[in-house]
Amino acid sequence: MPDFTALSPLYAYVLQMPNVTVVQVTIVDQGRSLPALVVVDENSGASFHRELLASARKFRFSGWGLEHINRYVRTIGRFIEFYVALGLPVLDEAGLQRLVWEYLDARFYGTLNSEDMRKRELYWKPCRWNTVRHDCRAISDFSDFCSRSYGYLPLVESSRVQHLERGSSYAALQGLKTAAERTVLGHLRLLRKPKANAAMPGRKQMVTSGMGRAVMSVQQAWDVIDAEKNPTYRMIWLLGFWGGPRICEQLNMWRCDVLPGDVRRLLFNKDPFRDTPLVVLANPWESTYCGDLGRETISRRVLLAEKFEMHPRPDLRVLDGGVRKSLWAGWKGMLETNEARHISQVFWADHEAAREYGALFESVIDHQFDLGIHRQHPYLLVNLDPRHADWVGSPLKLSNVSKAWNRAVSRVGLVPHRFGVSIHGMRHFYKSYVEELGLSRKVIQIMMRHRSLSSQDLYGGLSDRIVRELLAVSSRRRRNKIEGR
């Protein structure tokens, strides 16, 4: 008989139990109620699941609430039931992790239509995505506890970051958060095993290092973009990954902020580049560029009030009693490369993305004009989903973009908010990408529009034209290196 004592508590406990029933009970432990599992075998009687009981006791006395503990114990009990239903197969380390995959799949899709009769007899209905996420976290907690306390092989390859015992500096807490995002079940692409990424036709496989920060790869960025069918969201992903603006900067853009490349020389220090569309980022209050290249006497704040009876989006959270706060989009501030008109431009890091963005813009604008949206407000990104007729034409909300992002990355097998897979992660991706082009810190500060005294001093010796020349040279150098020239 092989020695299975080094395997998980799940396997070690139910090994050689042909007829097993799992029952959740409540006990009193040191004056506190505590849920526990009793494993009932027809031959050997009933016994507490000691590893689960020990973990529940530890979590209870470390501050977990009773409802949280109950949910945790229910999940592990269901997980054991799933394993018993499969007939208690002998599992090695790889088998344990496959078991987790199969369990998550059964939870999400249910077992009623399963081809495996053993799973079908569980009579599980499909459950919500958030429920699967909670189950995943519970299994991770159980796995981590048993690995540390008993030396069992882990159910999942996760690790934990110790909480700070003293001090609460912002940098330390952010470091803790970043480390945690990289570990806890981050490697699991839920519900299906991750597919090996194949390079898209005509594109080279390139991976960014992120300079110590978790960022998406170039392939992942294009996968998200190529899987997006909604033209408005596709524009947001294209500009986010390859231009680097913050999402709120995009939501504050007007229709007049996307222009032919020829216009660049009129607004930005005689910048002669014409090969990519010009995307303007304008101060939502003070910018005097409102679509008229020559007129500099009216600000965006004034034009919104006079023509549309509206306030700038960053003010909507507090003005008018907050009745339109759902349309709020903030503004962090930026380095303005045309200070006279309070505007800056996007520096495209990929020509293919820039050209596609320009083509999508023309299509989206034509649709908006057909609907008469230009008479309602000046904003570029609007809701065009015909399934929600009451919202068609209204400025896109931050919550809309957040939900669309979660759908977009899940569609290509990524887990939202893990390993840099976030909306703001597109900006981190852009910074990492241009860093790998070998551009200097001075140039990157301008491309990122970082607003600080040092970046403004540095800008004194760098024009938009010079920055774009350096970007073009670096991009060609990297492309030649990848193609082996």
MOHUHU-V28618 format. One record per residue. N is the residue number from 1. PHI is phi in radians with two decimals (999 if undefined). PSI is psi in radians with two decimals (NA if undefined). D_LAST is the distance of its C-alpha to the last C-alpha in whole Angstrom. Layout:
BEGIN
N&PHI&PSI&D_LAST ; N&PHI&PSI&D_LAST
END
This chain:
BEGIN
1&999&2.12&60 ; 2&-1.15&2.75&56 ; 3&-1.55&1.95&56 ; 4&-1.82&0.25&55 ; 5&-1.20&-0.31&56 ; 6&-1.52&-0.03&53 ; 7&-1.41&-3.08&52 ; 8&-1.16&2.77&52 ; 9&-1.05&-0.55&55 ; 10&-1.01&-0.89&55 ; 11&-1.26&-0.80&55 ; 12&-1.04&-0.55&57 ; 13&-1.44&-0.65&60 ; 14&-1.76&0.10&60 ; 15&-1.00&2.35&60 ; 16&1.12&0.51&62 ; 17&-1.95&1.70&64 ; 18&-1.25&-0.54&64 ; 19&-2.24&1.70&66 ; 20&-2.07&2.40&65 ; 21&-2.17&2.39&66 ; 22&-1.93&2.18&64 ; 23&-2.22&2.33&66 ; 24&-1.63&2.32&66 ; 25&-2.27&2.99&69 ; 26&-2.08&2.29&69 ; 27&-2.11&2.93&71 ; 28&-1.87&2.08&72 ; 29&-2.13&1.97&70 ; 30&0.90&0.75&72 ; 31&1.46&0.04&73 ; 32&-2.10&2.51&70 ; 33&-1.22&2.46&70 ; 34&-2.57&2.16&67 ; 35&-1.29&2.61&65 ; 36&-2.61&2.85&65 ; 37&-1.89&2.38&64 ; 38&-1.96&2.18&67 ; 39&-1.72&2.04&65 ; 40&-1.84&2.11&68 ; 41&-2.02&2.42&69 ; 42&-1.07&-0.49&71 ; 43&-1.66&-0.75&72 ; 44&-1.80&0.06&71 ; 45&1.49&-2.76&72 ; 46&-1.91&2.48&71 ; 47&-2.55&2.56&68 ; 48&-1.22&2.51&66 ; 49&-1.35&1.76&63 ; 50&-1.15&-0.67&63 ; 51&-1.17&-0.73&59 ; 52&-1.18&-0.69&59 ; 53&-1.09&-0.73&62 ; 54&-1.13&-0.71&61 ; 55&-1.19&-0.73&58 ; 56&-1.09&-0.72&60 ; 57&-1.09&-0.77&63 ; 58&-1.11&-0.79&60 ; 59&-1.17&-0.63&58 ; 60&-1.10&-0.75&62 ; 61&-1.50&-0.05&63 ; 62&-1.73&0.06&59 ; 63&2.07&-0.08&60 ; 64&-1.16&2.49&59 ; 65&-1.32&2.79&61 ; 66&-1.09&-0.69&63 ; 67&-1.13&-0.68&62 ; 68&-1.09&-0.77&58 ; 69&-1.10&-0.75&60 ; 70&-1.01&-0.77&61 ; 71&-1.16&-0.69&58 ; 72&-1.07&-0.83&56 ; 73&-1.16&-0.70&59 ; 74&-1.05&-0.72&59 ; 75&-1.12&-0.83&55 ; 76&-1.15&-0.64&55 ; 77&-1.06&-0.76&59 ; 78&-1.12&-0.66&57 ; 79&-1.11&-0.73&54 ; 80&-1.15&-0.71&57 ; 81&-1.02&-0.71&58 ; 82&-1.09&-0.75&55 ; 83&-1.15&-0.73&55 ; 84&-1.10&-0.72&58 ; 85&-1.07&-0.52&58 ; 86&-1.37&-0.06&55 ; 87&1.64&0.37&58 ; 88&0.95&0.96&56 ; 89&-1.17&2.65&54 ; 90&-1.22&2.27&53 ; 91&-2.17&2.33&49 ; 92&-1.72&-2.96&47 ; 93&-1.08&-0.76&44 ; 94&-1.14&-0.64&42 ; 95&-1.15&-0.63&45 ; 96&-1.06&-0.75&46 ; 97&-1.29&-0.56&43 ; 98&-1.12&-0.63&43 ; 99&-1.06&-0.69&47 ; 100&-1.07&-0.78&46 ; 101&-1.03&-0.84&43 ; 102&-1.10&-0.67&46 ; 103&-1.11&-0.84&49 ; 104&-1.07&-0.69&47 ; 105&-1.10&-0.76&46 ; 106&-1.15&-0.61&50 ; 107&-1.19&-0.75&51 ; 108&-1.29&-0.78&48 ; 109&-1.65&-0.22&49 ; 110&1.43&2.98&53 ; 111&-2.02&-0.04&54 ; 112&-1.10&-0.53&56 ; 113&-1.87&0.28&54 ; 114&-1.19&2.52&53 ; 115&-1.30&-0.35&53 ; 116&-1.52&1.99&54 ; 117&-1.04&-0.58&57 ; 118&-1.10&-0.71&57 ; 119&-1.24&-0.64&55 ; 120&-1.08&-0.55&57 ; 121&-1.27&-0.12&60 ; 122&-1.31&-0.42&59 ; 123&1.02&0.72&60 ; 124&-1.52&2.28&57 ; 125&-1.51&2.76&56 ; 126&-1.05&2.55&53 ; 127&-2.13&2.99&52 ; 128&-1.29&2.78&51 ; 129&-1.05&-0.72&47 ; 130&-1.10&-0.58&49 ; 131&-1.13&-0.73&51 ; 132&-1.09&-0.68&48 ; 133&-1.10&-0.74&46 ; 134&-1.12&-0.71&50 ; 135&-1.07&-0.72&50 ; 136&-1.06&-0.76&47 ; 137&-1.16&-0.68&47 ; 138&-1.11&-0.75&51 ; 139&-1.10&-0.67&49 ; 140&-1.10&-0.78&47 ; 141&-1.06&-0.76&50 ; 142&-1.11&-0.77&52 ; 143&-1.08&-0.81&49 ; 144&-1.09&-0.75&48 ; 145&-1.08&-0.82&52 ; 146&-1.22&-0.58&53 ; 147&-1.14&-0.74&50 ; 148&-1.31&-0.73&51 ; 149&-1.49&-0.54&55 ; 150&-2.15&-0.14&55 ; 151&1.32&0.30&52 ; 152&-1.21&2.71&51 ; 153&-1.11&2.46&48 ; 154&-1.30&2.57&46 ; 155&-1.22&-0.61&46 ; 156&-2.36&2.67&43 ; 157&-1.53&1.27&41 ; 158&-2.08&2.86&41 ; 159&-2.51&2.88&43 ; 160&-2.09&2.71&45 ; 161&-1.91&2.25&44 ; 162&-1.18&2.42&48 ; 163&-1.25&2.64&49 ; 164&-1.16&2.36&50 ; 165&-1.53&-0.47&54 ; 166&-2.64&2.77&54 ; 167&1.41&2.58&52 ; 168&-2.54&0.68&51 ; 169&-1.14&2.61&48 ; 170&-1.06&-0.75&46 ; 171&-1.09&-0.73&43 ; 172&-1.14&-0.73&44 ; 173&-1.18&-0.66&45 ; 174&-1.14&-0.67&42 ; 175&-1.10&-0.69&40 ; 176&-1.11&-0.77&43 ; 177&-1.09&-0.78&42 ; 178&-1.10&-0.76&38 ; 179&-1.11&-0.71&38 ; 180&-1.14&-0.65&41 ; 181&-1.16&-0.38&38 ; 182&-1.53&-0.15&36 ; 183&-1.99&-1.07&39 ; 184&-1.07&1.76&41 ; 185&0.98&0.27&40 ; 186&-1.11&-0.50&37 ; 187&-1.33&-0.24&35 ; 188&-1.49&2.04&38 ; 189&-1.49&1.80&36 ; 190&-1.01&2.48&40 ; 191&1.35&-0.21&42 ; 192&-2.74&2.62&39 ; 193&-1.25&2.47&36 ; 194&-1.12&2.37&33 ; 195&-1.47&2.60&30 ; 196&-1.19&2.25&27 ; 197&-1.28&2.17&25 ; 198&-1.77&2.44&22 ; 199&-1.06&2.41&19 ; 200&-1.17&2.61&21 ; 201&-0.96&2.24&19 ; 202&1.43&0.05&16 ; 203&-2.15&2.51&16 ; 204&-1.55&2.56&14 ; 205&-1.38&2.07&16 ; 206&-2.34&2.44&16 ; 207&-2.16&2.31&19 ; 208&-1.60&2.59&21 ; 209&-1.54&-0.54&23 ; 210&1.39&0.06&25 ; 211&0.90&0.77&26 ; 212&1.64&-0.20&29 ; 213&-1.80&2.44&30 ; 214&-1.19&2.12&30 ; 215&-2.34&2.77&28 ; 216&-1.26&2.74&26 ; 217&-1.49&2.90&23 ; 218&-1.06&-0.72&21 ; 219&-1.08&-0.75&21 ; 220&-1.12&-0.68&25 ; 221&-1.05&-0.82&25 ; 222&-1.20&-0.59&24 ; 223&-1.05&-0.79&26 ; 224&-1.09&-0.77&29 ; 225&-1.13&-0.83&28 ; 226&-1.20&-0.42&28 ; 227&-1.50&-0.13&31 ; 228&-1.53&2.11&33 ; 229&-1.67&-0.42&35 ; 230&-1.27&2.07&37 ; 231&-1.09&-0.59&35 ; 232&-1.16&-0.82&37 ; 233&-1.21&-0.58&36 ; 234&-1.07&-0.69&32 ; 235&-1.06&-0.74&32 ; 236&-1.10&-0.77&33 ; 237&-1.17&-0.72&30 ; 238&-1.04&-0.85&28 ; 239&-1.24&-0.63&29 ; 240&-1.12&-0.82&30 ; 241&-1.28&-0.71&26 ; 242&-1.91&0.04&24 ; 243&-2.20&-0.43&27 ; 244&1.38&0.23&29 ; 245&-1.27&2.73&32 ; 246&-1.19&2.71&35 ; 247&-1.11&-0.63&37 ; 248&-1.19&-0.51&40 ; 249&-1.15&-0.66&38 ; 250&-1.18&-0.72&37 ; 251&-1.18&-0.38&41 ; 252&-1.55&-0.02&42 ; 253&-1.24&2.53&40 ; 254&-1.72&2.90&42 ; 255&-1.08&-0.53&41 ; 256&-1.34&-0.01&40 ; 257&-1.51&-0.05&38 ; 258&-1.98&2.11&35 ; 259&-2.36&2.81&34 ; 260&-1.09&2.67&32 ; 261&-1.04&-0.46&29 ; 262&-1.06&-0.49&31 ; 263&-1.30&-0.28&34 ; 264&-0.98&-0.66&32 ; 265&-1.20&-0.37&33 ; 266&-1.46&-0.51&37 ; 267&-1.81&-0.36&37 ; 268&-2.32&1.37&34 ; 269&0.92&0.74&34 ; 270&1.01&0.55&33 ; 271&-1.05&2.07&30 ; 272&-1.53&-0.05&28 ; 273&-1.28&2.32&26 ; 274&-2.15&-0.08&26 ; 275&-1.39&-0.20&24 ; 276&-2.28&2.62&25 ; 277&-1.10&2.54&29 ; 278&-1.49&2.21&31 ; 279&-2.00&2.06&32 ; 280&-1.70&2.38&35 ; 281&-1.96&2.06&37 ; 282&-2.06&2.49&40 ; 283&-1.01&2.14&43 ; 284&-1.20&-0.19&45 ; 285&-1.87&-0.92&48 ; 286&-1.72&-0.23&48 ; 287&-1.05&2.36&45 ; 288&-1.73&0.14&46 ; 289&-1.65&1.92&43 ; 290&-2.16&0.40&45 ; 291&1.98&-0.35&43 ; 292&-1.75&2.01&45 ; 293&-1.15&-0.46&42 ; 294&-1.68&-0.54&45 ; 295&-1.40&2.21&48 ; 296&-2.23&0.45&48 ; 297&-1.85&-0.10&52 ; 298&-2.24&2.44&51 ; 299&-1.68&2.89&50 ; 300&-1.13&-0.66&48 ; 301&-1.03&-0.78&51 ; 302&-1.21&-0.76&54 ; 303&-1.12&-0.71&52 ; 304&-1.04&-0.74&52 ; 305&-1.21&-0.77&56 ; 306&-1.30&-0.71&57 ; 307&-1.63&-0.62&55 ; 308&-2.08&-0.06&55 ; 309&0.93&0.85&57 ; 310&-2.25&2.83&54 ; 311&-1.87&2.73&53 ; 312&-0.98&2.55&50 ; 313&-1.03&-0.59&48 ; 314&-1.13&-0.26&48 ; 315&-1.65&-0.13&52 ; 316&-1.25&-0.28&53 ; 317&-1.23&-0.50&54 ; 318&-2.04&-0.47&57 ; 319&-1.41&2.78&58 ; 320&0.99&0.55&60 ; 321&1.20&0.27&61 ; 322&1.31&0.31&58 ; 323&-1.18&-0.38&59 ; 324&-2.04&0.48&55 ; 325&-1.16&-0.33&54 ; 326&-1.15&-0.35&52 ; 327&-1.64&0.13&49 ; 328&-1.09&2.43&49 ; 329&-2.51&2.08&45 ; 330&-1.26&-3.11&45 ; 331&-2.62&1.98&43 ; 332&-1.46&-0.38&42 ; 333&1.72&2.70&41 ; 334&-2.72&2.88&38 ; 335&-1.25&2.14&37 ; 336&-1.67&2.00&38 ; 337&-1.46&-0.14&35 ; 338&-2.20&1.54&38 ; 339&-1.16&-0.51&41 ; 340&-1.11&-0.63&44 ; 341&-1.89&0.09&43 ; 342&0.99&0.91&42 ; 343&-2.42&2.83&39 ; 344&-2.44&3.01&35 ; 345&-2.14&2.77&32 ; 346&-1.51&2.37&29 ; 347&-1.77&1.85&26 ; 348&-1.18&2.30&23 ; 349&-1.69&-0.09&20 ; 350&-2.57&2.14&19 ; 351&-1.21&-0.65&20 ; 352&-1.06&-0.75&20 ; 353&-1.12&-0.71&23 ; 354&-1.11&-0.76&24 ; 355&-1.14&-0.73&25 ; 356&-1.15&-0.67&26 ; 357&-1.04&-0.77&29 ; 358&-1.07&-0.72&30 ; 359&-1.18&-0.73&31 ; 360&-1.12&-0.67&33 ; 361&-1.02&-0.80&34 ; 362&-1.07&-0.73&36 ; 363&-1.14&-0.78&37 ; 364&-1.14&-0.73&39 ; 365&-1.13&-0.71&40 ; 366&-1.03&-0.73&42 ; 367&-1.15&-0.71&43 ; 368&-1.12&-0.71&45 ; 369&-1.19&-0.62&46 ; 370&-1.08&-0.58&48 ; 371&-1.51&-0.11&49 ; 372&1.32&0.38&51 ; 373&-1.19&-0.47&49 ; 374&-1.10&-0.32&48 ; 375&-1.52&-0.20&52 ; 376&-1.63&-0.70&52 ; 377&-2.91&2.93&50 ; 378&-1.69&0.07&46 ; 379&-1.34&2.51&44 ; 380&-1.34&-0.86&41 ; 381&-1.57&1.93&41 ; 382&-2.28&2.86&44 ; 383&-1.43&2.10&45 ; 384&-2.07&0.30&45 ; 385&-1.31&1.96&46 ; 386&-1.18&-0.24&49 ; 387&-1.26&-0.29&50 ; 388&-2.14&1.34&51 ; 389&-1.02&-0.60&53 ; 390&-1.17&-0.39&55 ; 391&-1.81&-0.12&51 ; 392&-1.03&2.22&50 ; 393&1.66&-0.25&48 ; 394&-1.38&2.64&49 ; 395&-0.98&2.45&46 ; 396&-1.14&2.37&44 ; 397&-1.54&2.75&45 ; 398&-1.08&-0.65&44 ; 399&-1.15&-0.61&45 ; 400&-1.05&-0.80&44 ; 401&-1.14&-0.70&40 ; 402&-1.08&-0.78&41 ; 403&-1.17&-0.69&42 ; 404&-1.13&-0.65&39 ; 405&-1.11&-0.81&37 ; 406&-1.04&-0.70&39 ; 407&-1.16&-0.71&39 ; 408&-1.13&-0.81&35 ; 409&-1.31&-0.58&34 ; 410&-1.15&-0.55&36 ; 411&-1.07&-0.52&35 ; 412&-1.86&0.29&32 ; 413&1.51&0.24&34 ; 414&-1.69&2.71&33 ; 415&-1.75&2.09&36 ; 416&-0.98&2.43&37 ; 417&1.20&0.43&37 ; 418&-2.24&2.45&36 ; 419&0.95&0.78&32 ; 420&1.34&0.14&32 ; 421&-1.49&1.31&33 ; 422&-2.48&2.91&35 ; 423&-1.06&-0.84&35 ; 424&-1.19&-0.35&34 ; 425&-1.08&-0.40&32 ; 426&-1.10&-0.65&29 ; 427&-1.20&-0.69&30 ; 428&-1.10&-0.67&29 ; 429&-1.04&-0.83&26 ; 430&-1.03&-0.81&25 ; 431&-1.09&-0.76&26 ; 432&-1.10&-0.70&24 ; 433&-1.13&-0.82&21 ; 434&-1.26&-0.46&21 ; 435&-1.10&-0.69&21 ; 436&-1.25&-0.28&18 ; 437&-1.27&-0.18&16 ; 438&1.53&0.25&18 ; 439&-1.26&2.64&21 ; 440&-1.29&2.84&24 ; 441&-1.07&-0.62&27 ; 442&-1.08&-0.81&29 ; 443&-1.15&-0.74&26 ; 444&-1.13&-0.63&26 ; 445&-1.04&-0.69&30 ; 446&-1.26&-0.73&30 ; 447&-1.10&-0.61&28 ; 448&-1.47&-0.15&30 ; 449&1.02&0.68&33 ; 450&-1.21&2.21&35 ; 451&-1.70&1.81&38 ; 452&-2.73&2.86&39 ; 453&-1.05&-0.73&41 ; 454&-1.13&-0.73&38 ; 455&-1.19&-0.60&35 ; 456&-1.20&-0.64&37 ; 457&-1.12&-0.74&38 ; 458&-1.13&-0.59&34 ; 459&-1.15&-0.37&34 ; 460&-1.01&-0.49&36 ; 461&-1.83&0.15&33 ; 462&-2.33&2.09&30 ; 463&-1.63&2.90&30 ; 464&-1.02&-0.64&29 ; 465&-1.08&-0.79&27 ; 466&-1.14&-0.74&25 ; 467&-1.06&-0.78&25 ; 468&-1.17&-0.60&23 ; 469&-1.12&-0.78&21 ; 470&-1.10&-0.70&20 ; 471&-1.12&-0.75&19 ; 472&-1.12&-0.75&17 ; 473&-1.12&-0.79&15 ; 474&-1.13&-0.68&14 ; 475&-1.13&-0.73&14 ; 476&-1.12&-0.71&11 ; 477&-1.09&-0.76&9 ; 478&-1.18&-0.72&10 ; 479&-1.08&-0.74&9 ; 480&-1.13&-0.67&5 ; 481&-1.13&-0.72&6 ; 482&-1.17&-0.69&8 ; 483&-1.43&-0.02&6 ; 484&1.33&0.45&4 ; 485&-1.43&NA&0
END
